Amino acid sequence: MFTREEILPIFAANLKHYRNLAQLSQAALAGKVDIDERQIRRFEAAEQAPTIVHAYRMAQVLNIKVDDFFTKR
């Protein structure tokens, strides 16, 4: 099991990876998820964890499973 300090960088790296694969800017993803662009920046910097609702919405927009955010690569 991962601690918060271990999982946040994994989530952050995967979010950025899948966002780039989808060719979306942070602003574009934020708009599609209906959150502030600064939130996406914080998620990708591993400064803040998303709510489960935001993680689910981002996964839908990026066409991935929520689990994909947490898979260590």
C-alpha positions in Angstrom: 0.0 0.0 0.0 1.2 3.5 -0.9 1.3 6.5 1.4 0.0 9.9 0.3 3.6 11.1 -0.2 4.3 8.1 -2.5 1.1 8.1 -4.5 0.8 11.8 -5.3 3.9 11.9 -7.5 2.7 8.8 -9.4 -0.7 10.4 -9.9 0.9 13.7 -11.0 3.2 12.1 -13.5 0.4 10.0 -15.0 -2.0 12.9 -15.2 0.6 14.9 -17.1 1.4 11.9 -19.3 -2.2 11.1 -20.3 -3.0 14.8 -20.7 -0.1 15.2 -23.1 -1.1 12.0 -25.0 -4.6 13.6 -25.4 -2.9 16.8 -26.7 -4.8 18.9 -24.1 -3.4 21.9 -22.3 -3.9 22.3 -18.6 -6.5 24.9 -19.4 -8.4 22.7 -21.8 -8.5 19.8 -19.4 -9.7 22.1 -16.6 -12.4 23.4 -18.8 -13.7 19.9 -19.7 -13.6 18.8 -16.1 -15.1 22.1 -14.9 -12.4 23.1 -12.4 -9.9 25.9 -12.3 -6.7 25.5 -14.3 -4.7 26.1 -11.1 -6.1 22.9 -9.8 -4.7 21.0 -12.7 -1.3 22.6 -12.1 -1.4 21.6 -8.4 -2.3 18.0 -9.3 0.5 17.8 -11.8 3.0 19.3 -9.3 1.9 16.7 -6.7 0.9 19.6 -4.4 -2.7 18.5 -4.0 -4.7 15.4 -4.4 -7.9 15.5 -6.5 -11.3 14.5 -5.2 -12.6 11.2 -6.5 -15.1 13.1 -8.6 -12.3 15.1 -10.2 -10.2 12.0 -10.8 -13.2 10.3 -12.4 -14.0 13.2 -14.6 -10.4 13.6 -15.7 -10.2 9.9 -16.5 -13.4 10.2 -18.6 -12.0 13.1 -20.6 -8.7 11.4 -21.1 -10.4 8.1 -22.0 -8.6 6.1 -19.4 -9.6 4.2 -16.2 -9.1 5.9 -12.9 -6.7 3.1 -12.0 -4.4 4.2 -14.8 -3.6 7.3 -12.7 -2.2 5.2 -10.0 -0.2 2.7 -12.0 3.5 3.0 -11.3 5.4 3.2 -14.6 
